[in-house]
Amino acid sequence: MTFRKTSFMIAFALLAGSLVPGAQAKDDDGALPDDPGVNKQQQQQVQVASNAPLAPGSASAIPQPDTGKQTKRILYMVPNFRAVSSDEQLPPQSVKEKFKTATEDSFDYSSFIFVAGQAGVAQAGNSYPEFGQGAKGYGRYYWHTLADSINENTFVEFIVPAVMHQDTRYYTLGHGSLPKRMGYAFTRIFVTRNDDGHETFNYSEVVGAGMFAAVSNLYYPAQERTEVKSYQRWVTNIIIDGVVFSLKEVWPDINNATFHQAE
């Protein structure tokens, strides 16, 4: 797994508490008030909520929060390039775009920072005793972790999607109950869109993560190349990606409620 994804898990746990019940406004199905004493602003609010036409000369609309609007980064730092805002329509993703997003996720400045952090945590926990300790050992942890990040992004976001003609972007649901949206996010592990816009099995994620786990055996010590170790790396990365999808799904709500990040 990469530290980028680990950080997403931590951010998800810390920031999910920012979701406040009732943060999304519900449509008001009630009729317009008959009381002539109600001021124009109140009437406009009711008219907008009920989809009734506004009175002549009144304001065209009252600003509403951007529901399901994604930003290119989460907390101004974490890459969020592949997230698509709720109900946004995009043209098919080209092979060039798939290569670009895989490259951006692999070599963004934040990736090197996260890899450095994860390498330090792994060394402190003596995850791979073969690497040793000290500066030399840390260097081994660092380049293995960086190789994992580039390796996985290349297979999951570029090679397999290009071959299978699948879209690597995350399409935000953005409406419905939180359990429904979390369920939707986790199903994106197994369900994605093809280049024609139809839902299909997510070979990019499942097969791509498996290919990453297999290729990683080329650069890990012999003791770490067992079938069990490869299976663990494969399943772990799939689960982490599900958590990442969940964070992407709720990020617009967290952003609107707390951070108000524009883009």
C-alpha positions as CSV (number, residue, x, y, z in Angstrom):
1,M,0.0,0.0,0.0
2,T,1.1,3.6,-0.4
3,F,1.3,6.2,2.3
4,R,-0.9,8.4,0.1
5,K,-3.7,5.9,0.6
6,T,-2.9,5.3,4.2
7,S,-3.2,9.1,4.7
8,F,-6.6,9.0,3.0
9,M,-7.7,6.4,5.6
10,I,-6.6,8.6,8.4
11,A,-8.2,11.7,6.9
12,F,-11.4,9.8,6.3
13,A,-11.6,8.8,10.0
14,L,-10.8,12.3,11.3
15,L,-12.9,14.3,8.9
16,A,-16.0,12.1,8.6
17,G,-17.1,13.6,12.0
18,S,-17.4,16.9,10.2
19,L,-20.5,15.7,8.5
20,V,-23.4,17.3,10.4
21,P,-26.9,15.8,10.1
22,G,-29.0,18.1,8.0
23,A,-26.1,19.7,6.3
24,Q,-27.8,19.1,2.9
25,A,-30.9,21.1,2.5
26,K,-34.1,19.2,1.7
27,D,-36.6,20.4,-0.9
28,D,-39.7,22.0,0.6
29,D,-42.9,20.5,-1.0
30,G,-45.2,23.0,0.7
31,A,-47.2,25.6,-1.1
32,L,-46.4,29.3,-1.2
33,P,-47.6,31.2,1.8
34,D,-50.9,33.1,1.7
35,D,-49.9,35.6,4.3
36,P,-49.2,39.0,2.5
37,G,-46.9,39.9,5.4
38,V,-44.2,37.4,4.4
39,N,-41.3,39.4,3.0
40,K,-40.0,38.9,-0.6
41,Q,-36.9,37.1,0.4
42,Q,-38.9,34.4,2.3
43,Q,-41.2,34.1,-0.7
44,Q,-38.2,33.6,-3.0
45,Q,-36.8,30.9,-0.7
46,V,-40.1,29.0,-0.8
47,Q,-40.4,29.5,-4.6
48,V,-37.0,28.2,-5.3
49,A,-37.4,25.2,-3.0
50,S,-40.8,24.3,-4.6
51,N,-39.6,25.0,-8.2
52,A,-42.4,27.5,-8.6
53,P,-41.7,30.4,-11.0
54,L,-40.3,33.6,-9.4
55,A,-42.3,36.7,-9.3
56,P,-41.5,39.3,-12.0
57,G,-38.6,41.6,-11.0
58,S,-37.4,39.2,-8.3
59,A,-33.9,37.8,-8.0
60,S,-33.3,34.9,-10.4
61,A,-32.1,32.5,-7.8
62,I,-30.8,32.2,-4.3
63,P,-27.3,30.7,-4.1
64,Q,-27.2,27.1,-3.0
65,P,-24.2,25.1,-1.7
66,D,-22.3,23.0,-4.3
67,T,-23.6,19.5,-3.6
68,G,-21.3,16.8,-4.8
69,K,-18.7,19.3,-6.2
70,Q,-15.2,17.8,-6.2
71,T,-12.0,19.7,-6.0
72,K,-8.7,18.8,-7.7
73,R,-7.0,18.3,-4.3
74,I,-8.3,17.3,-0.8
75,L,-7.2,19.7,1.9
76,Y,-5.2,21.6,-0.8
77,M,-2.6,18.8,-0.9
78,V,-3.9,15.3,-1.5
79,P,-4.4,14.6,-5.3
80,N,-8.0,14.2,-6.3
81,F,-7.6,14.4,-10.0
82,R,-9.8,11.5,-11.0
83,A,-12.9,12.5,-9.0
84,V,-15.9,13.7,-11.0
85,S,-18.5,16.0,-9.5
86,S,-22.0,14.6,-9.0
87,D,-24.1,14.7,-12.2
88,E,-21.2,16.1,-14.2
89,Q,-21.1,14.8,-17.8
90,L,-17.7,14.2,-19.3
91,P,-16.5,12.9,-22.7
92,P,-14.9,9.4,-22.8
93,Q,-11.5,9.2,-21.2
94,S,-8.7,8.9,-23.7
95,V,-5.6,6.6,-23.4
96,K,-3.6,9.8,-23.1
97,E,-5.7,11.0,-20.1
98,K,-5.4,7.6,-18.4
99,F,-1.6,7.9,-18.7
100,K,-1.7,11.5,-17.5
101,T,-3.7,10.7,-14.3
102,A,-1.5,7.7,-13.5
103,T,1.6,9.8,-13.9
104,E,0.1,12.7,-11.8
105,D,-0.8,10.4,-9.0
106,S,2.6,8.7,-9.1
107,F,4.9,11.8,-9.3
108,D,2.9,14.6,-7.7
109,Y,5.0,16.4,-5.1
110,S,2.7,15.1,-2.3
111,S,3.4,11.5,-3.3
112,F,7.1,11.8,-2.4
113,I,6.1,13.3,1.0
114,F,3.6,10.5,1.8
115,V,6.1,7.8,0.6
116,A,8.7,9.3,3.0
117,G,6.3,9.1,5.9
118,Q,5.2,5.6,5.1
119,A,8.8,4.4,4.8
120,G,9.5,5.8,8.2
121,V,6.5,4.1,9.8
122,A,7.4,0.8,8.1
123,Q,11.0,1.0,9.3
124,A,9.9,1.9,12.8
125,G,7.7,-1.2,12.9
126,N,10.5,-3.3,11.3
127,S,8.1,-4.4,8.6
128,Y,10.9,-5.9,6.5
129,P,13.8,-7.0,8.8
130,E,15.8,-7.7,5.7
131,F,16.1,-3.9,5.0
132,G,17.8,-3.2,8.2
133,Q,17.8,0.1,10.2
134,G,19.7,3.4,10.0
135,A,19.9,5.6,6.9
136,K,20.8,2.7,4.6
137,G,17.8,0.8,5.8
138,Y,15.5,3.8,5.4
139,G,16.6,4.2,1.9
140,R,15.6,0.7,1.1
141,Y,12.2,1.2,2.7
142,Y,11.8,4.4,0.7
143,W,12.5,3.1,-2.7
144,H,10.4,0.0,-2.2
145,T,7.5,2.0,-1.1
146,L,7.9,4.5,-4.0
147,A,8.1,1.5,-6.4
148,D,4.9,0.1,-5.0
149,S,3.1,3.4,-5.6
150,I,4.3,3.8,-9.2
151,N,3.7,0.2,-9.9
152,E,0.1,0.1,-8.7
153,N,-0.9,3.4,-10.3
154,T,0.6,2.2,-13.6
155,F,-1.4,-1.0,-13.7
156,V,-4.7,0.2,-12.1
157,E,-4.9,3.6,-13.7
158,F,-3.2,3.1,-17.1
159,I,-2.2,-0.3,-18.5
160,V,-5.3,-2.4,-17.7
161,P,-7.8,0.5,-18.3
162,A,-6.2,1.1,-21.7
163,V,-6.4,-2.5,-22.7
164,M,-9.9,-3.1,-21.3
165,H,-11.3,0.3,-22.5
166,Q,-12.4,1.3,-19.0
167,D,-12.8,4.7,-17.3
168,T,-10.6,5.2,-14.3
169,R,-12.4,8.2,-12.9
170,Y,-14.6,8.2,-9.7
171,Y,-18.1,9.4,-10.4
172,T,-19.5,10.9,-7.3
173,L,-23.1,9.9,-6.4
174,G,-23.6,13.0,-4.2
175,H,-27.2,12.3,-3.1
176,G,-29.1,9.9,-0.9
177,S,-28.4,8.7,2.6
178,L,-24.8,8.3,3.9
179,P,-25.0,4.5,4.1
180,K,-26.3,4.4,0.5
181,R,-23.4,6.5,-0.7
182,M,-20.8,4.6,1.3
183,G,-22.2,1.4,-0.2
184,Y,-22.0,2.9,-3.7
185,A,-18.4,4.0,-3.1
186,F,-17.3,0.5,-2.0
187,T,-19.0,-1.1,-5.0
188,R,-16.8,0.9,-7.3
189,I,-14.1,-1.6,-6.4
190,F,-15.9,-4.1,-8.6
191,V,-18.0,-1.8,-10.8
192,T,-16.8,0.9,-13.2
193,R,-17.7,2.5,-16.5
194,N,-16.3,1.5,-19.9
195,D,-15.3,4.1,-22.4
196,D,-18.9,4.0,-23.8
197,G,-20.3,5.0,-20.5
198,H,-21.8,1.7,-19.5
199,E,-21.3,-0.1,-16.2
200,T,-19.0,-3.1,-16.3
201,F,-16.8,-5.2,-14.0
202,N,-13.8,-3.3,-12.8
203,Y,-11.0,-5.3,-14.3
204,S,-8.8,-2.2,-13.9
205,E,-9.0,-2.4,-10.1
206,V,-9.2,-6.1,-9.4
207,V,-6.8,-7.4,-12.1
208,G,-4.6,-4.3,-12.0
209,A,-4.0,-4.6,-8.3
210,G,-3.3,-8.3,-8.8
211,M,-0.7,-7.6,-11.5
212,F,0.9,-5.0,-9.2
213,A,1.2,-7.6,-6.4
214,A,2.8,-10.1,-8.8
215,V,5.3,-7.6,-10.3
216,S,6.3,-6.4,-6.8
217,N,7.9,-9.8,-6.2
218,L,10.6,-8.8,-8.7
219,Y,12.0,-6.3,-6.3
220,Y,11.1,-7.6,-2.8
221,P,13.5,-10.0,-0.9
222,A,12.9,-13.7,-1.4
223,Q,11.3,-14.0,2.0
224,E,8.5,-11.6,0.9
225,R,7.7,-13.3,-2.4
226,T,5.5,-16.0,-1.2
227,E,1.9,-16.6,-2.5
228,V,0.5,-15.5,0.9
229,K,2.5,-12.2,0.8
230,S,1.4,-11.5,-2.7
231,Y,-2.2,-12.2,-1.9
232,Q,-2.0,-9.9,1.1
233,R,-0.6,-7.0,-1.0
234,W,-3.4,-7.6,-3.6
235,V,-6.3,-7.7,-1.2
236,T,-4.9,-4.9,1.0
237,N,-4.7,-2.5,-1.9
238,I,-8.2,-3.3,-3.1
239,I,-9.6,-2.6,0.4
240,I,-7.6,0.6,0.7
241,D,-8.9,1.8,-2.7
242,G,-12.5,1.2,-1.4
243,V,-11.7,3.5,1.6
244,V,-10.3,6.0,-0.9
245,F,-13.5,5.9,-2.9
246,S,-15.5,6.5,0.2
247,L,-13.4,9.6,1.1
248,K,-13.9,10.9,-2.4
249,E,-17.6,10.5,-2.0
250,V,-17.9,12.4,1.2
251,W,-15.2,15.0,0.6
252,P,-17.7,17.5,-1.0
253,D,-19.8,17.4,2.1
254,I,-16.9,17.8,4.4
255,N,-15.5,20.6,2.3
256,N,-18.8,22.5,2.2
257,A,-19.3,22.0,6.0
258,T,-15.8,22.8,7.2
259,F,-13.1,23.9,4.7
260,H,-14.9,25.8,1.9
261,Q,-12.1,24.9,-0.6
262,A,-13.0,26.4,-4.0
263,E,-11.2,24.1,-6.3
